[in-house]
């Protein structure tokens, strides 16, 4: 069977990759899905679900055992030859998304892994687009407004996750003059805006779990602040944005921030969650410096549920320009929904799934 589009995807069956494949499968494409050996069985189950939900024939999906940290991604010579001949589009999502990741692991997966993927991309005979998923946090310790057209800086980083995603994006950026490439920078990805579904509880979910312990009591003291905005985006917005722009020729050579153009301050986020839980806002608003110091006390993670590596992200004085993304996505009628419009769905999912597998 001849396919108009054959898509090679790394990072499957990760949460975003899985949803992206489901979105792209509606187009009737063929897929080569790079899967690490421990996740083969899970990937097979996910493919069965995707095929059933999209009416795509199961034979449209080929699982390819491999690992981006290995030469040729650990793919057999026979499979690699087929991939190099048939692939028209690449979506590289595989990465370590852990704020406390060790240096060696971060460099191996995020930097060397991306270099290995870049080598394969360069060998593809019929490539139309290379789609790389980065993060807004390549900005590291920079402050103020971060433009989509900006990357290189010397401001430093909070952790090896930020540093290695920055170095990886640098590697992909160099390909733009040779290969049709689009780079996507999501901000903090939360659950689906309609179903609330998510794969893990971190970031803003620490605040959700904290308030759910005793909503009517804990909502009195706002642990956010009015000076810092935390940019949140629901996963469906991210997936729809990538899927749409991956075939939009105007996006070639662009870096797009898949971020909320109107993010809330952490104080406003606290009140939005509080209102959804109790229909009331906070009353007391302590100084931000006091809150930040309190969250770094030894016992704080037990009380707040917020691990130390996540604390700085509630006090990052950065905003992300989305003018390129907004212009491109407008043509597809895609826009980031405001947090207040879907926070109730996030809370409903957390209530129904207090613990995730």
C-alpha positions in Angstrom: 0.0 0.0 0.0 1.3 3.4 -1.0 1.0 6.2 1.6 1.1 9.9 0.9 2.7 10.5 4.3 5.0 8.3 6.3 5.9 9.6 9.8 8.8 8.6 12.0 8.2 9.4 15.7 10.5 9.2 18.7 9.2 9.2 22.3 6.3 6.8 21.8 4.3 5.8 23.9 4.9 9.0 25.9 1.9 11.1 26.8 2.4 13.8 24.1 3.7 11.5 21.5 0.8 9.1 21.9 -1.8 11.8 21.5 0.1 13.3 18.6 0.1 9.9 16.8 -3.6 9.6 17.4 -4.2 13.1 15.9 -2.0 12.4 12.9 -3.5 8.9 12.3 -6.8 10.5 11.2 -5.0 11.6 8.1 -4.4 8.0 7.0 -0.6 8.2 7.4 1.9 5.4 7.9 3.9 5.4 11.1 7.3 4.2 12.2 7.3 4.5 15.9 10.6 4.2 17.7 10.0 2.4 21.0 12.5 1.4 23.7 12.4 -2.4 24.5 10.8 -2.0 28.0 7.8 -0.2 26.5 7.0 -2.5 23.5 4.0 -4.1 25.2 2.6 -0.8 26.3 3.1 0.6 22.9 1.3 -2.3 21.3 -1.7 -1.7 23.6 -1.7 2.0 22.7 -1.6 1.3 19.0 -4.6 -1.0 19.3 -6.5 1.8 21.1 -5.5 4.4 18.5 -6.4 2.2 15.6 -9.8 1.5 17.2 -10.5 5.1 18.0 -9.4 6.5 14.7 -10.5 3.7 12.4 -7.0 3.5 11.1 -5.9 0.0 10.0 -3.4 -1.5 12.6 -1.0 -2.3 9.8 -0.5 1.5 9.3 1.6 1.4 12.5 5.0 -0.2 12.7 6.8 -0.4 16.1 10.6 -0.1 15.7 12.6 -1.2 18.7 15.4 1.2 19.3 16.9 3.9 21.5 18.0 7.4 20.5 21.2 7.2 22.7 22.5 4.4 20.4 24.2 4.7 17.0 21.6 4.6 14.2 19.1 4.8 17.1 19.7 1.1 17.7 17.6 0.3 14.6 18.5 -2.8 12.6 20.1 -2.3 9.2 17.1 -3.7 7.4 14.6 -1.6 9.2 16.8 1.5 8.9 16.9 1.1 5.1 13.1 1.0 4.9 12.8 4.1 7.2 15.4 6.0 5.2 13.5 5.3 2.0 9.9 5.8 3.0 9.9 8.4 5.7 8.5 11.8 4.7 8.1 13.5 8.1 9.9 13.2 11.5 8.6 14.2 14.9 11.3 14.0 17.5 9.8 14.1 21.0 12.0 11.6 23.0 13.7 13.3 25.9 14.2 13.3 29.6 11.6 15.7 31.1 12.9 15.5 34.7 13.9 18.7 36.5 16.2 16.7 38.8 17.8 14.5 36.1 21.5 13.7 36.5 24.0 15.4 34.2 25.2 12.2 32.4 21.7 11.0 31.7 20.5 14.4 30.5 23.4 14.8 28.1 23.1 11.2 26.8 19.4 11.4 26.0 18.7 15.1 25.3 21.9 16.1 23.5 23.6 13.0 22.1 20.2 11.5 21.4 19.1 14.5 19.4 22.4 14.4 17.5 21.7 10.8 16.6 18.2 11.6 15.5 19.6 14.6 13.4 22.0 12.1 11.6 19.1 9.9 10.7 17.1 12.9 9.6 19.9 14.0 7.3 19.9 10.5 5.6 16.2 10.5 4.7 15.7 10.5 1.0 12.2 12.0 0.8 12.0 14.2 3.9 9.4 17.0 3.9 9.6 18.2 7.4 11.6 17.7 10.6 9.5 18.6 13.7 11.5 19.0 16.9 9.8 19.5 20.3 11.9 21.7 22.6 10.7 23.7 25.6 10.2 27.4 26.5 12.7 26.8 29.3 15.7 26.8 27.0 15.6 30.4 28.1 17.2 29.2 31.4 17.9 32.0 33.8 17.0 34.8 31.4 14.5 37.3 32.6 11.9 39.4 30.9 10.3 38.7 27.5 11.7 35.7 25.6 11.2 36.0 21.8 10.6 33.0 19.6 13.4 34.2 17.4 15.9 34.1 20.3 17.9 31.1 21.5 21.6 31.6 22.3 22.4 33.2 25.7 24.8 33.1 28.5 22.4 33.5 31.4 22.9 30.0 32.7 20.4 27.3 33.8 18.6 26.0 36.9 19.2 22.4 36.1 20.5 19.9 33.5 17.1 19.5 32.0 17.1 23.1 30.9 20.7 23.1 29.9 20.5 20.0 27.7 17.3 20.9 26.0 19.0 24.2 25.2 22.0 22.4 23.7 19.7 20.0 21.8 17.7 22.9 20.3 21.0 24.5 19.3 21.8 21.3 17.4 18.5 21.4 15.6 18.7 25.1 14.9 21.8 24.5 12.8 19.9 22.3 10.4 17.3 25.0 9.4 19.4 26.1 6.4 19.7 22.5 5.1 16.5 20.7 6.2 12.9 21.9 6.3 12.6 22.2 10.1 10.1 23.5 12.6 10.9 23.8 16.3 8.2 23.8 18.9 8.6 25.2 22.4 5.8 24.2 24.7 5.6 25.9 28.1 4.4 23.9 31.1 2.1 21.2 29.7 -0.9 20.2 31.9 -3.8 17.9 31.3 -6.4 17.9 28.5 -8.6 21.0 28.5 -11.7 18.9 27.9 -11.1 15.6 29.8 -8.4 16.8 32.3 -6.4 13.6 31.5 -2.7 13.8 32.3 0.1 11.3 32.6 1.8 12.7 35.8 1.2 15.1 38.6 3.9 17.7 38.9 4.2 21.5 38.7 0.8 23.1 39.1 -0.6 19.7 40.3 1.3 20.2 43.5 -0.8 23.3 44.2 -4.0 21.4 43.2 -3.2 18.6 45.6 -2.2 21.0 48.3 -5.5 22.9 48.1 -7.6 19.7 47.9 -6.4 18.6 51.3 -8.5 21.3 53.0 -9.9 23.7 50.4 -11.9 26.0 52.7 -9.0 26.4 55.1 -6.0 26.5 52.9 -7.5 28.8 50.3 -7.2 31.7 52.9 -3.4 32.2 52.4 -2.4 32.7 48.8 1.1 31.1 48.2 1.4 32.7 44.8 2.4 36.2 43.9 1.3 39.0 41.6 4.7 39.6 40.0 5.4 36.3 38.3 3.4 34.5 35.7 3.4 30.7 35.3 2.7 29.8 31.7 0.5 26.7 31.4 -0.9 25.0 28.3 -3.2 22.0 28.0 -1.8 19.0 26.1 -4.6 19.1 23.5 -3.5 22.6 22.5 0.1 21.5 22.1 -0.8 18.4 20.1 -3.2 20.3 17.8 -0.7 23.0 17.3 2.1 20.6 16.3 -0.2 18.6 14.0 -1.4 21.6 12.2 1.9 23.4 11.7 3.8 20.2 10.8 2.1 20.4 7.3 1.9 24.2 7.1 4.7 25.4 4.8 4.7 28.8 6.5 6.1 27.1 9.6 9.2 25.9 7.8 12.3 27.4 9.4 10.3 28.8 12.3 10.5 28.3 16.1 7.1 28.6 17.7 6.3 29.0 21.4 3.3 26.9 22.2 2.5 29.0 25.2 -0.5 30.9 26.6 -0.3 34.5 25.2 -2.2 35.6 28.4 -0.8 33.6 31.3 -1.9 34.1 34.8 0.3 35.1 37.7 0.8 32.4 40.3 -1.4 34.5 42.6 -4.2 34.3 40.0 -3.6 30.6 39.4 -4.0 30.0 43.1 -7.3 31.9 43.1 -8.6 30.2 40.0 -8.0 26.8 41.6 -9.5 28.0 44.9 -12.6 29.3 43.2 -13.1 26.1 41.3 -12.9 24.2 44.5 -14.7 26.5 46.9 -16.2 29.3 44.8 -14.1 31.7 46.9 -10.7 33.4 46.4 -7.8 33.8 48.9 -7.8 36.4 51.6 -4.2 36.8 52.8 -1.3 37.4 50.4 2.1 37.2 52.1 5.2 38.7 50.5 6.6 36.5 47.7 10.1 36.4 49.3 8.5 34.8 52.4 6.6 32.2 50.4 9.7 31.3 48.4 11.8 30.8 51.6 9.0 28.8 53.2 8.8 26.5 50.2 12.6 25.7 50.5 12.4 24.7 54.2 13.3 21.0 54.9 9.7 20.0 55.8 8.0 22.0 53.0 7.7 19.3 50.3 5.8 17.1 52.8 3.3 19.9 53.4 3.1 21.5 50.0 3.8 18.5 47.8 6.1 20.7 45.8 9.6 19.2 45.4 12.6 21.6 45.7 13.6 21.4 42.0 10.1 22.7 41.1 10.0 25.7 43.5 12.0 28.1 41.2 9.4 27.7 38.4 6.8 29.5 40.5 9.2 32.5 40.8 10.6 32.7 37.3 10.4 36.3 36.0 10.0 35.3 32.3 7.3 35.7 29.8 7.1 34.0 26.4 6.4 35.9 23.2 3.9 34.0 21.0 3.5 36.3 18.0 4.9 33.8 15.5 2.8 30.9 16.9 -0.4 33.1 17.2 -0.1 34.2 13.5 0.5 30.7 12.2 -2.1 29.0 14.4 -4.8 31.5 13.7 -5.1 30.2 10.1 -6.0 26.8 11.6 -8.5 28.3 14.1 -6.3 27.1 17.0 -5.8 29.1 20.2 -4.7 28.4 23.7 -7.7 28.3 26.0 -7.6 30.4 29.2 -6.7 28.5 32.4 -10.0 29.4 34.1 -12.0 27.7 31.3 -10.5 24.3 31.9 -9.2 24.2 35.5 -12.5 22.5 36.6 -11.7 19.6 34.2 -8.2 19.3 35.6 -9.7 19.1 39.1 -12.3 16.6 38.1 -9.7 14.3 36.7 -7.5 14.6 39.8 -10.5 13.8 42.0 -11.4 10.7 40.0 -7.7 9.6 39.7 -6.0 10.5 43.0 -3.0 8.3 42.0 -1.7 7.7 38.5 0.0 4.4 37.3 
